[in-house]
Amino acid sequence: MIKTIIIQIDIMTFCWYSMNQSIITGHNAKDVSTVSKKKLSREELLMGLLNLQGHITTDDAVRLTGVSQATVRRMFLDLEKSGKIIRTYGGAQLPGSLDSYRFEQREKQSEDEKHRIGRLAASLVEDRDTIYLDCGTTLLQMAIALGERLRMGGLTGLNIVTNSIANLHALGDSSAGKIILLGGEYHSERRDFFGPITERYAEPFHFNKCFLGSEGVTVETGFSSNKTELSSLNASILGRSSRRYVLFDGSKVGRGAFFSYAPLERIDEAVTDRQPDEPVFSRLTAAGVAIRIATPEQGRKEGNDQ
C-alpha cells in the first residue's frame, strides 16, 4: 500500500517521508527527523526511491540528491558495478524491473485515469475505420469502451487489428466490425503477442489510425517500452498508419522506459489525463502534436454518449 502512495508524490515529499518514517536509513523516526537531507547517504536516497518505484530518471536523481548530472551518472555507474541497478537511457532501474510487468498489477494503477483516457480515445474511432490497438491496460480500457459502442450499434464497417488477447475479449462478438488478432509468441504476463513473427503478420495492413501505449514519455527517449520486441512492433505499426495516437496517463511523463519506439514529434495526437509536465508539453506542442485531455467530466460524458 505504501508503495502506491509514494509513487504518486513528488521527490521532496519522498525525502520528507523518508526522514520521518525511516524507510531508507533503518533508524527510528525520532533519530532521523533531526537529520537533514544533505546528511542522508545519497546512495540510500537513490536506492530508497528505486525500491519504491523500480526506476528513476537522471533529472529526478539530481533533484533528490542535490548534485550534478555528472555526479549522478558516476553514482549510477558505481551502483551498476555493484549489481544494485541497471543503467538505462536517461536513468536507472532495479535489476529484474524490466521483466516485472504483470497485467493484473498494472490494471490497478491509475485506474480512473486509464478509464477516462480509454473512453476518450474510443470516441475518436469512426465508421469504416481500420485501426490498430496496442496491448496494455490503458488500451484495454479503450477496447472496453469500443466494444460497448459496437454492441450498441454506434459504429459500422470497423476493422480492428490488435496483438492483445485482453483487447480481443473486451471487444467481444459484434457483427458491426471485423476483429483480427496478430499471432506470434505469446507473453502471458502481458496477455499479448509480439516478436518477429507478429511483425510479419502486421506487414499486409495499412491503418487509418493506430492507438499505442507507452511505458515512458520523455524528451530524450520519446515514447518507449521495456520490451525491445514490442518497441520494434510499435515502430513498424507507426509506419503503416495514416494517423497516429499514443495513450498515456500523467504518471508516465518523465519516466524513461528501456527501448524507444518513436520521438515525441512522430505522432499526431496524445491522449492523456492531464497536461503533460515540462519539457514534454513544450516539445509536443512545438511539433504540432494535438493533446487531448480526458477530464473527469469528459469521461462521464463519453460514457453517457456510448
N, C-alpha and C positions, 0 to 999 in steps of 0.2 A: 504493500500500500504506500509506504513512504517513498518508494522509487517513483511511482507515478506522480506524486505530488512534487518532488524535487525537479523532475524534468520540465515541469511547466513554469518554473520560476527562473528569475534571471541570475546571473553569475554572482552579483553582490549578495543577493538573498542566500544563495548557496553558501557563501563564505560565512555570513552571519549564523546560519543554521548549523554549519559545521562547528563553529566555535562554541555554540550554546548546547548542542546535543552530543558533541564529541563523536560524531560518526566517522571522523577521519583519524584523530590522534589516539583514541583509545583512553584518554584521560576523562575524569568526571567533569560534568558541566561546570561546577564551581571553579575548578582549576583553570579550565580552558577559557572561560568567559573573560578573564583578565589578560589573555594573550592576544596581541594584535595580529592582524593578517600577515604583516611582514615577518613575524617570528615563526609563523607556521611553515613547516617544510614545504617548499614549492612542489616537490615530488609528491608529497602526501596530498596536497590540494588537487593536483592533476589526477592522481590515481583515485582519489575520493570521488571526483566528478565522473571519471571514466567508469568506475564501478557502479555508479548510479544509472548512467545512460548509455554506456557502451562505446561512446565516441566523443571526440572533442575537436573543434576546429583550431587552427593556429591562432586566429584572432581571439577566440574565447580564452585560449590558454594565456595569451598576452594580457588580457583584461583580468584574468583570475590571479596571475602571479605578479603582475606589475613590472615585468621585464620585457626586453626587446624580442622581436621575432627571431633574430639570430640566436639569442639565448634559448628561446623555446625550442627551436629546431635542434640545438645541441642536446637539450634535455630529452627530446623525443628520441634522438639517436642513442643516447645512453640507456634509456628505458627499453628501447628495442633490443639492444645488445644483451640486456639482462633478461630478455624474454617476457617482459611485463606488458608490452604493447606491440602493435604493428603500425608502422607509419603508413599513412595514406596521402593522396594528393590533397594538400590543404589542411591536414590534421593528423589524427591518430585514432586507432580503435583498439579495443581489447582483443587478444587472441581468441579466436572462436566466434567473435561477434559477427564476422562476415557470413557465417553459416547458421546464425542463431534465429533466423526468421521462422516464426511459427504463426500460421494463418490465424489460429484461434486467439492468440495473444494480440496480434495486430488489430483484429476486429474490435477489441475493447478499448483501443487507444483512439482518442479524439472522435468518439462515435457520432456525436451530434454534428460535428463539423463535416465528417465524411458523408453523413446522410444528406446534409444540405447541398454539399458540392455535387453529389451524385444526382440529386433531383434537378439541380440547375443544368448540369451537363446533359441530362436526358431530354430536357426541354429544347435543346439545340438540334436534335435529330428531326429530320423532315421526311415526308413521304418519298419513297423510292430511293432513299439514300443507300449507298453501300458503305458500311462503316467497319472499322476495326476497333475492338475493345481489348485493351491490355488486361493483364492479370492484376491482382492486388485487392485490398479491402476497400479502397476508395472506389475503384472501378466496379466492384461488386455492388456497391450502393447505386451506381448508375445503372447497372444491369437490372437490379430490382425495380427501379423506377421505370425503366424502359419496358420491362416485362408487364408492368401494370398498364402502361399506355397501349401496348399491343393487345392485351386481353380485353381492354375496354373499347377497342376499335379506333383508337386515336391515331394510328399510323397504318399505312398500307404500302405494299410493294417493297418492304425493307429487306435488305441483305446484311446480315451481321456475321462477321468473322471474328473469332476470339481464340486465344490459346488457354483459356481458363475453364476448368471443369465447374468451378463455383459459379461463373457467369452463365454457363450453359444451363445449370439447374435453376438459376434465378430467372432466366428468360422464359423458361417453361415452354409448353406447347402452344403454338399460335399459327393459324392459317394466314395471318397478315404479313408474315415475313419468313425468310429463309435464314436458318442459323447453321453456320459451318464452324466446326471445331478443328483447329490445326493440331495435327498429331505430332509425334516425335517422342523424345524422352520425357517421361512424366516425373514431376517433382512433388511428392505427396505433401511435404511440409508447406508448400506454397499453393498446392492444388492447381498446378498449371504445367504447360509443356513449353520447353524452349531448348535450343541447341541447333546444330547444323541441319538436322532433318526437318525441324519445324521451319527454319528459314527457307528451305527448299519448297516446302508446302505453300509458303506465302508468296512465292515468286510469280504465279499467274495472276495475282489480284492487283487491281487498282482501286483505291478507296476515295470516295468523295470526302470523307472525314475520318481521321483516326483520333482516338482518345487514349492517351497514355498516362501512366502514373509515374511517380518519381520518388525515390527514397532519399534524395538530396537535391537541394536547389541553391547553388551559389554562383557568384560571378565567375569564379575561377573554373569550376567544373561544369557549369551549366546544369543540365538535368542528368541525373545519374542513378545507378543501381549498384547493389553489392554483388551482382552476378554478371560476369563478363558475357556469358551467352545471352542473357536477357537484354543487356545493353546492345549487343550486336543485332538481336532481333528487332528491337525498337528503332535503331538507326535505319535498318532496312525498311521497316514499315513507314517511317517518315518519308523516305524517298519514293514511296508508292502512293502517297496521299496528296490530294489537292489542298485540303485544309487540315491543319494540324493543331490539336488541342492537348494540353497537359493539365492534369488534375492533381492538386496537392493541397494539404492543409498547412496552416501557417507554421506548424512545428518543424516542417521540412526545410524552411528557409534558413540559410546559414549553415546547414548541415551538408557536408560533402560526403556522398557515398563513394564507393571504391572506383567504379567504372563509369565514365561519362558517355552518354549516348547522343547528346546534342548541346551546342551552345544555346544560351538563352534566346538569342535572336533567330534561331532556326524555326521557331514555332509561330503560329498565327494568333492563338489565344491561350491565356492561362485562366483556369477556373479554380478559385480558391475561396477561403472563408473570410479573409481579411486582407487589407492592403499589405503586400509584402514589405518586409523591412528593407532598409537601405543596406548596401547599394543595389540590391536586386531590383527594387522597384524602378529606380532611375534607369538601369540598363534595359529593362523590359520596355519601358515607355519610350526611351530613345530609339529603340529598334522598331517601334510601331506595333508592338505586341499588345493586343487588347487584353485587358484584365477584367474578368467578370467576378464579382464578389457575391458569394452566396450568403446573404444575411439571414437571420432567423425569420424575418418577415417574408423574404422571398422563398425560403424553404417551405413555409406553410402555404404560401400562395401556389407554388408548383404542385404541392401535394393535393390541394383542393382542385386545381385545374385538371389533374390527371385522374 
